[in-house]
Amino acid sequence: MRARALLLATVSLAGSGYLAWIAAEHAVDYVESRTKSRIEAALNDPVHAWMNFTTDGTIVTLTGEAPNETGRFRTLEIVRQVVDPSRIVDQLTIAAPDPMAAPEFAVEILRNGSDVSLIGLAPLESVEERAIRTALGDGRFTGQITNLLETADYPGPEGWAQSLGFGLSVISGLPRAKVSVTPGLVKVTAVADSAAARDALETSLRATLPEGVALDLAISAPRPVIAPFRFDYSFDGTDGELTACTAETTAEAAVLQAALRLPDGADESSCRIGIGAPTPDWTQAAVQAVEALHALGAGSLEISDTDVTLHGAPDITADQVASAEAVLRSRLPAGYTLTSTVEWPEDGGTAEAGTVPEFSAVLNEAGRLELTGVVGDPTSRDAVTAYAVALFGHENVEQRLTIDPALPEGWPGRVLAGLEALRGIRHGVLNVTGGDVVLSGWGVTEDTEARVSRLLQSKVERAKVDIAFDAAAAEALAQAERLATMSRPEACAEEIGAILSAEAIAFAPGSTRIEPSSQGIIAAISDILQQCPGAGFEIAGHTDSQGSADANRRLSEQRAQAVRDALEDTDLPLITLSAVGYGADQPVAGNDTEAGRRQNRRIELRLIRTDAAAGSETAQAADTGGSCGGEIAALLEEAPIEFDPGSTSIAPASLETLLSVASLLRGCPETGFEVAGYTDDRGDSAANERLSLERAEAVVGALEGFDTGSVTLTARGYGEANPVADNDTSEGRGRNRRIEITALPIGAASDDTVAEADGPVEAGAEEEAMDHSADEITSTPDGCERDIAAILAEGGVQFALGSATISPESAELIEGVAEVLRTCPGLAFEIGGYTDDRGSEEGNRTLSARRAEAVRTALAARDPGPVTLTARGYGEENPVADNGTREGRALNRRIEIRLVTQTPPGTTTEPSSEDAPGDDAAGAPETAADETAAAQTPGTVETDGTDEAATAAASGEPAPEQETGEGDGQ
């Protein structure tokens, strides 16, 4: 058994070894075969035919004689790409160079005007100076030849002499070109003046080409500049005709032609190719215009640069043209103007055919005006549009007018008269057809129809007016006017009351949890409060009479607190909210019915009067000041203080008024008065506030020069806030441009005086400042800015809530900054005001500007020495912290003082003309010349007198002189 087992093991081992040997043989064959096929595929080019290779397992042996080192290296690198370099045996050799072989000759000839340069390698015999000049035309070429050729003393190869001679003759005829010459081949690179010149040059060169020489031409021609870019196309409903076409490239020409409906056999290559397109999307604009014409049905299209004109065929109605124009106008790229016209039949058309000329103006309840129909020419269209804009506002006018040169006589006058009448109603429709003018709609006064009828019939022979009285609109207008006369906090309280009257804040039964359905009311109230920074409101909670009085009062107070918490979570800007519970003490309905009890369960917001008199002394002073203030107000109502237009110069006619005001002020000793400036709403609101402040300051300065006694005068500018009349009329704007002088309660501090009154200066501070002056201590500019920044970093300038009144605790900080400024003579500093992002952007910028100005005034009052201080408000720009947190918002509400530039020593501290709220705010004109320029600026035309101007523009006559208004902030 043992011998048999040993025999079986031996046989098995031998069989396994044989099988392994067979498998190894097959593996080697596979590797060798695969490697061979990959190398053969890589060296398929005949240039590698000199190389041989053998494979032995994974080893590849390379043999053969390479023509040169470059050939050997190139071939070896190819093999290395398919076989691992460690498996390659390199037995390649390099053939010995033939000392008698000629080098490769090549010459490049370059010409720029009269100068020619030759570079390269050429046979010695072919590049003698005389031979080159002869080839260039000898006496005809007198420029300089720069010969940088290397030469070899070998005979020229076949075709060399012919190639070089032809290349030199070519360069002699081209002022700017490059000619490359190799044996039997000449390549010419040049630029021709035009496509025609390029074709002529190529034909000439090929005609003179020597036999046996090949020619490679690379001659380009610049595209011509085309002006204007035009595209004219007409369409009869079936076929189109292209009479003018321009494109910058052949690809764009193909896009244009693909959009056309040309008849069979039409020439589709009629587009001129050139540069000069007015915009990058000119082709797209033309395609959109073509599609609009096809959608219209029939007509023609003319495009000249960015001016597009769409003509409707005679059987196309004005409404169809207007609709097509509206669609095309919405699709044209920015910067393109569009004019549409309609061709009326020679007989004028008939009403039944729907082709009677018509102009229509629709004024909706929101004040939007839509103009459709026809006018006589582009000038009339522009005049009508400008008149409508003057009457209704640029943002409220949409015009889709078409052009019809054959309108009835007097058409423009009827259109303008109708628009003037339309301005006198609330909303309605104006239609002008032939000689008829029809106006229908609704008015806000019961005499609107009679008044508008008189106006329209005085200017138009055939006028029909049908105006109904809109009682609801009249009530809404009265409410809006009442709000306009209120202070901003009063208006906020009125609006909040209207919200709560319409829908009460709901709570879960017997709970202080506000129902989710009332979150919208909370958000609406918050939005209103955002517009009233600095105001204080009491949130009053009320219940019905069910339950005990104490429980009701406690529940009502808790509900008021819940509302206060919900509103404060919306991050209101400087709003003071207090919660009070009144229980069932103040019912507004009977508690004996469910409906009454439901009305009594309510939340109210009441404005807190913070300016009430406190104490008998204050009340007595208020009475005295109020009496003086009433007399002054009556005087200013009768004889307002006037200014030169757009200026802070008081008109001479108002000097008598100022003398009378000064006399009244002397009768009110120890009283404070606010001199408030106001403007109309024309121009930028920030610039208006600035102008109103400067005018108030001018009045204060004038009154102080007339000896007003012991009164205190404070200037403040409110800009276009608190209008007393309608800014849509010239008379209303005149009343809104005013100065008001009102008495202030005792203790009321102003922006200009509070800093001076804030606390006593520390003992020794005055002496220390004097010592600094005596010793002439002067800091470096960087040191001044750094020291001021360090003072401001200690806590910043603090203000009363929502105002520009500096808090008393900041007096010491202001004095510290002034002390540093005294050591910085000749330097200029900008005082920048910043806010958080709560509230409106414009309101924030205005508040920041007022605060910066208050700091400038306070510093100037502390004698900071010969430095220049300017104030500027940046609002919520450049935050230094996250406005999403209370801490971040507090950091963003700040004053910064930055070094601007150096000024000559001795410069006094003056208010800068740059103290505008906001960057680069466009202020009102400061001189008569500036005012004239502003009055000529487009977009500044006032309402009054515009009808005469538009009528004159429509008729081609000069416009009468118009009232330009004050132009506040323009």
Solvent accessible surface area in square Angstrom, and as a share of the most:
residue,aa,sasa,rsa
1,M,185,0.83
2,R,215,0.78
3,A,80,0.62
4,R,161,0.59
5,A,61,0.47
6,L,128,0.63
7,L,114,0.57
8,L,113,0.56
9,A,61,0.47
10,T,79,0.46
11,V,94,0.54
12,S,73,0.47
13,L,138,0.68
14,A,68,0.53
15,G,34,0.32
16,S,68,0.44
17,G,42,0.41
18,Y,132,0.50
19,L,122,0.61
20,A,63,0.49
21,W,146,0.51
22,I,53,0.27
23,A,62,0.48
24,A,54,0.42
25,E,81,0.36
26,H,124,0.55
27,A,54,0.42
28,V,67,0.38
29,D,81,0.42
30,Y,142,0.54
31,V,49,0.28
32,E,39,0.18
33,S,71,0.46
34,R,125,0.46
35,T,11,0.06
36,K,100,0.43
37,S,61,0.39
38,R,97,0.35
39,I,0,0.00
40,E,88,0.39
41,A,77,0.60
42,A,36,0.28
43,L,24,0.12
44,N,127,0.65
45,D,79,0.41
46,P,112,0.70
47,V,85,0.49
48,H,15,0.07
49,A,82,0.63
50,W,51,0.18
51,M,15,0.07
52,N,93,0.48
53,F,43,0.18
54,T,92,0.54
55,T,33,0.19
56,D,110,0.57
57,G,14,0.14
58,T,69,0.40
59,I,72,0.36
60,V,1,0.00
61,T,30,0.17
62,L,0,0.00
63,T,50,0.29
64,G,21,0.20
65,E,102,0.46
66,A,0,0.00
67,P,81,0.51
68,N,75,0.39
69,E,86,0.39
70,T,82,0.48
71,G,9,0.08
72,R,45,0.16
73,F,110,0.46
74,R,117,0.43
75,T,1,0.01
76,L,5,0.03
77,E,53,0.24
78,I,44,0.22
79,V,1,0.00
80,R,94,0.34
81,Q,140,0.62
82,V,34,0.20
83,V,4,0.02
84,D,73,0.38
85,P,80,0.50
86,S,99,0.64
87,R,63,0.23
88,I,26,0.13
89,V,60,0.34
90,D,67,0.35
91,Q,100,0.44
92,L,20,0.10
93,T,77,0.45
94,I,76,0.38
95,A,29,0.22
96,A,92,0.71
97,P,121,0.76
98,D,91,0.47
99,P,114,0.71
100,M,156,0.69
101,A,60,0.47
102,A,58,0.45
103,P,49,0.31
104,E,164,0.74
105,F,6,0.02
106,A,46,0.35
107,V,2,0.01
108,E,70,0.32
109,I,0,0.00
110,L,64,0.32
111,R,41,0.15
112,N,102,0.52
113,G,25,0.24
114,S,67,0.43
115,D,76,0.39
116,V,1,0.00
117,S,32,0.21
118,L,0,0.00
119,I,80,0.41
120,G,27,0.26
121,L,50,0.25
122,A,0,0.00
123,P,0,0.00
124,L,93,0.46
125,E,118,0.53
126,S,24,0.16
127,V,11,0.06
128,E,105,0.47
129,E,89,0.40
130,R,149,0.55
131,A,46,0.36
132,I,1,0.01
133,R,70,0.26
134,T,78,0.45
135,A,30,0.23
136,L,2,0.01
137,G,16,0.15
138,D,53,0.28
139,G,62,0.60
140,R,194,0.71
141,F,14,0.06
142,T,122,0.71
143,G,11,0.11
144,Q,122,0.54
145,I,21,0.11
146,T,52,0.30
147,N,63,0.32
148,L,105,0.52
149,L,23,0.12
150,E,119,0.53
151,T,61,0.36
152,A,19,0.15
153,D,123,0.64
154,Y,72,0.27
155,P,102,0.64
156,G,30,0.29
157,P,50,0.32
158,E,168,0.75
159,G,16,0.16
160,W,3,0.01
161,A,73,0.56
162,Q,93,0.41
163,S,0,0.00
164,L,6,0.03
165,G,32,0.31
166,F,13,0.06
167,G,0,0.00
168,L,5,0.03
169,S,54,0.35
170,V,7,0.04
171,I,0,0.00
172,S,25,0.16
173,G,60,0.58
174,L,16,0.08
175,P,78,0.49
176,R,157,0.57
177,A,14,0.11
178,K,74,0.31
179,V,0,0.00
180,S,27,0.17
181,V,0,0.00
182,T,50,0.29
183,P,52,0.33
184,G,21,0.20
185,L,74,0.37
186,V,0,0.00
187,K,85,0.36
188,V,0,0.00
189,T,54,0.31
190,A,8,0.06
191,V,105,0.60
192,A,10,0.07
193,D,131,0.68
194,S,48,0.31
195,A,53,0.41
196,A,76,0.59
197,A,40,0.31
198,R,72,0.26
199,D,75,0.39
200,A,64,0.49
201,L,37,0.18
202,E,45,0.20
203,T,93,0.54
204,S,60,0.38
205,L,13,0.07
206,R,134,0.49
207,A,84,0.65
208,T,89,0.52
209,L,52,0.26
210,P,41,0.26
211,E,169,0.76
212,G,67,0.64
213,V,10,0.06
214,A,52,0.40
215,L,25,0.12
216,D,62,0.32
217,L,30,0.15
218,A,46,0.36
219,I,14,0.07
220,S,61,0.39
221,A,23,0.18
222,P,77,0.48
223,R,106,0.39
224,P,74,0.47
225,V,111,0.64
226,I,8,0.04
227,A,91,0.70
228,P,59,0.37
229,F,1,0.00
230,R,80,0.29
231,F,0,0.00
232,D,24,0.13
233,Y,4,0.01
234,S,41,0.26
235,F,9,0.04
236,D,102,0.53
237,G,37,0.36
238,T,103,0.60
239,D,64,0.33
240,G,4,0.04
241,E,105,0.47
242,L,28,0.14
243,T,96,0.56
244,A,27,0.21
245,C,7,0.04
246,T,6,0.03
247,A,1,0.00
248,E,48,0.22
249,T,54,0.31
250,T,104,0.61
251,A,70,0.54
252,E,52,0.23
253,A,8,0.06
254,A,57,0.44
255,V,77,0.44
256,L,1,0.01
257,Q,29,0.13
258,A,87,0.67
259,A,25,0.19
260,L,17,0.08
261,R,120,0.44
262,L,35,0.17
263,P,57,0.36
264,D,151,0.78
265,G,86,0.83
266,A,37,0.29
267,D,94,0.49
268,E,103,0.46
269,S,91,0.59
270,S,53,0.34
271,C,14,0.08
272,R,144,0.52
273,I,51,0.26
274,G,0,0.00
275,I,64,0.32
276,G,37,0.35
277,A,27,0.21
278,P,50,0.31
279,T,32,0.18
280,P,139,0.87
281,D,56,0.29
282,W,4,0.01
283,T,16,0.09
284,Q,88,0.39
285,A,1,0.00
286,A,0,0.00
287,V,16,0.09
288,Q,32,0.14
289,A,0,0.00
290,V,0,0.00
291,E,82,0.37
292,A,9,0.07
293,L,0,0.00
294,H,25,0.11
295,A,88,0.69
296,L,14,0.07
297,G,29,0.28
298,A,12,0.10
299,G,13,0.12
300,S,30,0.19
301,L,0,0.00
302,E,75,0.34
303,I,1,0.00
304,S,33,0.21
305,D,50,0.26
306,T,35,0.20
307,D,79,0.41
308,V,2,0.01
309,T,31,0.18
310,L,0,0.00
311,H,37,0.17
312,G,0,0.00
313,A,16,0.13
314,P,71,0.44
315,D,112,0.58
316,I,15,0.08
317,T,37,0.21
318,A,13,0.10
319,D,104,0.54
320,Q,85,0.38
321,V,0,0.00
322,A,5,0.04
323,S,59,0.38
324,A,12,0.09
325,E,0,0.00
326,A,31,0.24
327,V,68,0.39
328,L,1,0.00
329,R,91,0.33
330,S,92,0.59
331,R,135,0.49
332,L,20,0.10
333,P,28,0.18
334,A,101,0.79
335,G,65,0.62
336,Y,23,0.09
337,T,79,0.46
338,L,8,0.04
339,T,23,0.13
340,S,0,0.00
341,T,17,0.10
342,V,2,0.01
343,E,84,0.38
344,W,33,0.12
345,P,47,0.29
346,E,188,0.84
347,D,119,0.62
348,G,38,0.36
349,G,21,0.20
350,T,68,0.39
351,A,74,0.57
352,E,160,0.72
353,A,66,0.51
354,G,48,0.46
355,T,14,0.08
356,V,55,0.32
357,P,16,0.10
358,E,73,0.33
359,F,0,0.00
360,S,19,0.12
361,A,0,0.00
362,V,61,0.35
363,L,10,0.05
364,N,66,0.34
365,E,121,0.54
366,A,86,0.67
367,G,24,0.23
368,R,97,0.35
369,L,2,0.01
370,E,58,0.26
371,L,0,0.00
372,T,27,0.16
373,G,9,0.08
374,V,0,0.00
375,V,3,0.01
376,G,18,0.17
377,D,58,0.30
378,P,66,0.41
379,T,75,0.44
380,S,3,0.02
381,R,30,0.11
382,D,81,0.42
383,A,5,0.04
384,V,1,0.01
385,T,32,0.18
386,A,59,0.46
387,Y,2,0.01
388,A,0,0.00
389,V,38,0.22
390,A,21,0.17
391,L,16,0.08
392,F,26,0.11
393,G,22,0.21
394,H,143,0.64
395,E,122,0.55
396,N,37,0.19
397,V,23,0.13
398,E,80,0.36
399,Q,38,0.17
400,R,50,0.18
401,L,0,0.00
402,T,0,0.00
403,I,8,0.04
404,D,2,0.01
405,P,114,0.72
406,A,78,0.61
407,L,29,0.14
408,P,53,0.34
409,E,165,0.74
410,G,38,0.36
411,W,2,0.01
412,P,42,0.26
413,G,35,0.33
414,R,38,0.14
415,V,1,0.00
416,L,5,0.02
417,A,7,0.05
418,G,0,0.00
419,L,0,0.00
420,E,36,0.16
421,A,0,0.00
422,L,0,0.00
423,R,82,0.30
424,G,28,0.26
425,I,14,0.07
426,R,88,0.32
427,H,18,0.08
428,G,4,0.03
429,V,50,0.29
430,L,0,0.00
431,N,45,0.23
432,V,0,0.00
433,T,44,0.26
434,G,21,0.20
435,G,20,0.19
436,D,50,0.26
437,V,1,0.00
438,V,54,0.31
439,L,0,0.00
440,S,43,0.28
441,G,7,0.07
442,W,116,0.41
443,G,0,0.00
444,V,33,0.19
445,T,60,0.35
446,E,145,0.65
447,D,79,0.41
448,T,2,0.01
449,E,69,0.31
450,A,51,0.39
451,R,97,0.35
452,V,1,0.01
453,S,20,0.13
454,R,157,0.57
455,L,56,0.28
456,L,1,0.00
457,Q,104,0.46
458,S,86,0.56
459,K,105,0.44
460,V,8,0.05
461,E,174,0.78
462,R,136,0.50
463,A,21,0.16
464,K,132,0.56
465,V,22,0.13
466,D,86,0.45
467,I,14,0.07
468,A,49,0.38
469,F,90,0.38
470,D,30,0.16
471,A,62,0.48
472,A,79,0.61
473,A,13,0.10
474,A,23,0.18
475,E,115,0.51
476,A,55,0.43
477,L,66,0.33
478,A,53,0.41
479,Q,57,0.25
480,A,53,0.41
481,E,100,0.45
482,R,108,0.40
483,L,38,0.19
484,A,46,0.35
485,T,102,0.59
486,M,39,0.18
487,S,45,0.29
488,R,94,0.34
489,P,41,0.26
490,E,50,0.22
491,A,5,0.04
492,C,0,0.00
493,A,22,0.17
494,E,49,0.22
495,E,48,0.21
496,I,0,0.00
497,G,32,0.30
498,A,60,0.46
499,I,44,0.22
500,L,24,0.12
501,S,101,0.65
502,A,91,0.70
503,E,102,0.46
504,A,51,0.40
505,I,6,0.03
506,A,44,0.34
507,F,28,0.12
508,A,8,0.07
509,P,128,0.81
510,G,68,0.65
511,S,36,0.23
512,T,47,0.27
513,R,137,0.50
514,I,20,0.10
515,E,46,0.21
516,P,96,0.60
517,S,91,0.59
518,S,3,0.02
519,Q,89,0.40
520,G,50,0.48
521,I,13,0.06
522,I,6,0.03
523,A,52,0.40
524,A,37,0.28
525,I,0,0.00
526,S,6,0.04
527,D,88,0.46
528,I,15,0.08
529,L,0,0.00
530,Q,38,0.17
531,Q,97,0.43
532,C,2,0.01
533,P,64,0.40
534,G,36,0.35
535,A,8,0.06
536,G,6,0.05
537,F,0,0.00
538,E,31,0.14
539,I,0,0.00
540,A,0,0.00
541,G,0,0.00
542,H,3,0.02
543,T,6,0.04
544,D,11,0.06
545,S,54,0.35
546,Q,100,0.45
547,G,66,0.63
548,S,67,0.43
549,A,66,0.51
550,D,97,0.50
551,A,39,0.30
552,N,13,0.07
553,R,90,0.33
554,R,136,0.50
555,L,42,0.21
556,S,0,0.00
557,E,68,0.31
558,Q,78,0.35
559,R,21,0.08
560,A,0,0.00
561,Q,63,0.28
562,A,23,0.18
563,V,0,0.00
564,R,65,0.24
565,D,69,0.36
566,A,23,0.18
567,L,0,0.00
568,E,67,0.30
569,D,112,0.58
570,T,50,0.29
571,D,28,0.15
572,L,27,0.13
573,P,14,0.09
574,L,34,0.17
575,I,25,0.13
576,T,69,0.40
577,L,17,0.08
578,S,42,0.27
579,A,18,0.14
580,V,50,0.29
581,G,10,0.09
582,Y,49,0.19
583,G,1,0.01
584,A,29,0.22
585,D,88,0.46
586,Q,68,0.30
587,P,70,0.44
588,V,87,0.50
589,A,29,0.22
590,G,43,0.41
591,N,36,0.18
592,D,121,0.63
593,T,73,0.42
594,E,88,0.39
595,A,51,0.40
596,G,4,0.04
597,R,48,0.17
598,R,137,0.50
599,Q,101,0.45
600,N,0,0.00
601,R,82,0.30
602,R,31,0.11
603,I,6,0.03
604,E,46,0.21
605,L,14,0.07
606,R,77,0.28
607,L,37,0.18
608,I,66,0.33
609,R,149,0.54
610,T,115,0.67
611,D,106,0.55
612,A,75,0.58
613,A,57,0.44
614,A,76,0.59
615,G,56,0.54
616,S,97,0.62
617,E,127,0.57
618,T,22,0.13
619,A,39,0.30
620,Q,126,0.56
621,A,26,0.20
622,A,39,0.30
623,D,102,0.53
624,T,60,0.35
625,G,1,0.01
626,G,41,0.40
627,S,64,0.41
628,C,14,0.08
629,G,9,0.08
630,G,42,0.41
631,E,91,0.41
632,I,0,0.00
633,A,53,0.41
634,A,64,0.50
635,L,40,0.20
636,L,13,0.07
637,E,129,0.58
638,E,150,0.67
639,A,36,0.28
640,P,64,0.41
641,I,5,0.02
642,E,92,0.41
643,F,32,0.13
644,D,60,0.31
645,P,71,0.45
646,G,0,0.00
647,S,13,0.09
648,T,38,0.22
649,S,58,0.37
650,I,34,0.17
651,A,16,0.12
652,P,106,0.67
653,A,90,0.70
654,S,3,0.02
655,L,87,0.43
656,E,132,0.59
657,T,11,0.06
658,L,0,0.00
659,L,98,0.49
660,S,43,0.28
661,V,0,0.00
662,A,1,0.00
663,S,60,0.39
664,L,50,0.25
665,L,0,0.00
666,R,110,0.40
667,G,56,0.54
668,C,0,0.00
669,P,80,0.50
670,E,137,0.61
671,T,14,0.08
672,G,20,0.19
673,F,0,0.00
674,E,24,0.11
675,V,0,0.00
676,A,3,0.02
677,G,0,0.00
678,Y,16,0.06
679,T,3,0.02
680,D,0,0.00
681,D,57,0.30
682,R,59,0.21
683,G,42,0.41
684,D,56,0.29
685,S,36,0.23
686,A,3,0.02
687,A,1,0.01
688,N,0,0.00
689,E,24,0.11
690,R,35,0.13
691,L,4,0.02
692,S,0,0.00
693,L,41,0.20
694,E,45,0.20
695,R,10,0.04
696,A,0,0.00
697,E,65,0.29
698,A,31,0.24
699,V,0,0.00
700,V,16,0.09
701,G,44,0.42
702,A,26,0.20
703,L,0,0.00
704,E,104,0.47
705,G,66,0.63
706,F,63,0.26
707,D,97,0.50
708,T,9,0.05
709,G,51,0.49
710,S,56,0.36
711,V,18,0.10
712,T,69,0.40
713,L,18,0.09
714,T,5,0.03
715,A,9,0.07
716,R,43,0.16
717,G,5,0.05
718,Y,58,0.22
719,G,1,0.01
720,E,56,0.25
721,A,46,0.36
722,N,57,0.29
723,P,37,0.23
724,V,62,0.35
725,A,27,0.21
726,D,82,0.42
727,N,19,0.09
728,D,65,0.34
729,T,57,0.33
730,S,18,0.12
731,E,125,0.56
732,G,4,0.04
733,R,1,0.00
734,G,35,0.33
735,R,138,0.50
736,N,0,0.00
737,R,56,0.20
738,R,32,0.12
739,I,8,0.04
740,E,59,0.26
741,I,3,0.01
742,T,64,0.37
743,A,29,0.23
744,L,46,0.23
745,P,51,0.32
746,I,91,0.46
747,G,76,0.73
748,A,49,0.38
749,A,47,0.37
750,S,5,0.03
751,D,14,0.07
752,D,33,0.17
753,T,43,0.25
754,V,8,0.05
755,A,0,0.00
756,E,101,0.45
757,A,82,0.64
758,D,6,0.03
759,G,49,0.47
760,P,135,0.85
761,V,79,0.45
762,E,110,0.49
763,A,110,0.85
764,G,39,0.38
765,A,22,0.17
766,E,120,0.54
767,E,101,0.45
768,E,84,0.38
769,A,14,0.11
770,M,121,0.54
771,D,83,0.43
772,H,48,0.21
773,S,80,0.52
774,A,80,0.62
775,D,98,0.51
776,E,143,0.64
777,I,80,0.41
778,T,87,0.51
779,S,34,0.22
780,T,89,0.52
781,P,43,0.27
782,D,95,0.49
783,G,6,0.06
784,C,0,0.00
785,E,55,0.25
786,R,153,0.56
787,D,59,0.31
788,I,0,0.00
789,A,52,0.40
790,A,59,0.46
791,I,31,0.16
792,L,19,0.10
793,A,87,0.67
794,E,145,0.65
795,G,49,0.47
796,G,20,0.20
797,V,9,0.05
798,Q,82,0.37
799,F,34,0.14
800,A,45,0.35
801,L,110,0.55
802,G,15,0.15
803,S,27,0.18
804,A,0,0.00
805,T,24,0.14
806,I,0,0.00
807,S,14,0.09
808,P,88,0.55
809,E,127,0.57
810,S,3,0.02
811,A,10,0.08
812,E,116,0.52
813,L,25,0.12
814,I,1,0.01
815,E,26,0.12
816,G,19,0.18
817,V,1,0.01
818,A,0,0.00
819,E,43,0.19
820,V,22,0.13
821,L,0,0.00
822,R,59,0.22
823,T,14,0.08
824,C,1,0.01
825,P,50,0.31
826,G,3,0.03
827,L,6,0.03
828,A,8,0.06
829,F,1,0.00
830,E,27,0.12
831,I,0,0.00
832,G,0,0.00
833,G,0,0.00
834,Y,8,0.03
835,T,6,0.04
836,D,9,0.05
837,D,57,0.30
838,R,46,0.17
839,G,28,0.27
840,S,72,0.46
841,E,99,0.44
842,E,63,0.28
843,G,37,0.36
844,N,12,0.06
845,R,37,0.14
846,T,23,0.13
847,L,22,0.11
848,S,0,0.00
849,A,13,0.10
850,R,61,0.22
851,R,18,0.06
852,A,0,0.00
853,E,20,0.09
854,A,0,0.00
855,V,1,0.01
856,R,14,0.05
857,T,27,0.16
858,A,1,0.00
859,L,0,0.00
860,A,37,0.29
861,A,51,0.39
862,R,32,0.12
863,D,103,0.53
864,P,4,0.03
865,G,23,0.22
866,P,48,0.30
867,V,0,0.00
868,T,27,0.16
869,L,0,0.00
870,T,28,0.16
871,A,3,0.02
872,R,40,0.15
873,G,0,0.00
874,Y,25,0.09
875,G,1,0.01
876,E,49,0.22
877,E,60,0.27
878,N,89,0.46
879,P,75,0.47
880,V,92,0.53
881,A,29,0.22
882,D,94,0.49
883,N,22,0.11
884,G,55,0.52
885,T,63,0.36
886,R,147,0.53
887,E,126,0.56
888,G,4,0.04
889,R,12,0.04
890,A,52,0.40
891,L,111,0.55
892,N,0,0.00
893,R,88,0.32
894,R,40,0.15
895,I,9,0.04
896,E,49,0.22
897,I,9,0.05
898,R,71,0.26
899,L,45,0.22
900,V,88,0.51
901,T,75,0.44
902,Q,127,0.57
903,T,34,0.20
904,P,99,0.62
905,P,118,0.74
906,G,55,0.53
907,T,45,0.26
908,T,85,0.50
909,T,30,0.18
910,E,101,0.45
911,P,79,0.50
912,S,25,0.16
913,S,80,0.51
914,E,99,0.44
915,D,26,0.13
916,A,6,0.05
917,P,6,0.04
918,G,3,0.02
919,D,67,0.35
920,D,135,0.70
921,A,26,0.20
922,A,60,0.47
923,G,24,0.23
924,A,7,0.05
925,P,12,0.07
926,E,87,0.39
927,T,74,0.43
928,A,78,0.61
929,A,75,0.58
930,D,68,0.35
931,E,34,0.15
932,T,74,0.43
933,A,59,0.46
934,A,17,0.13
935,A,34,0.26
936,Q,137,0.61
937,T,66,0.38
938,P,124,0.78
939,G,78,0.75
940,T,25,0.15
941,V,83,0.47
942,E,3,0.02
943,T,28,0.17
944,D,43,0.23
945,G,29,0.27
946,T,7,0.04
947,D,29,0.15
948,E,87,0.39
949,A,13,0.10
950,A,5,0.04
951,T,58,0.34
952,A,9,0.07
953,A,42,0.32
954,A,13,0.10
955,S,67,0.43
956,G,67,0.65
957,E,111,0.50
958,P,126,0.79
959,A,59,0.46
960,P,65,0.41
961,E,177,0.79
962,Q,46,0.20
963,E,68,0.31
964,T,59,0.34
965,G,13,0.12
966,E,11,0.05
967,G,4,0.04
968,D,0,0.00
969,G,2,0.02
970,Q,50,0.22
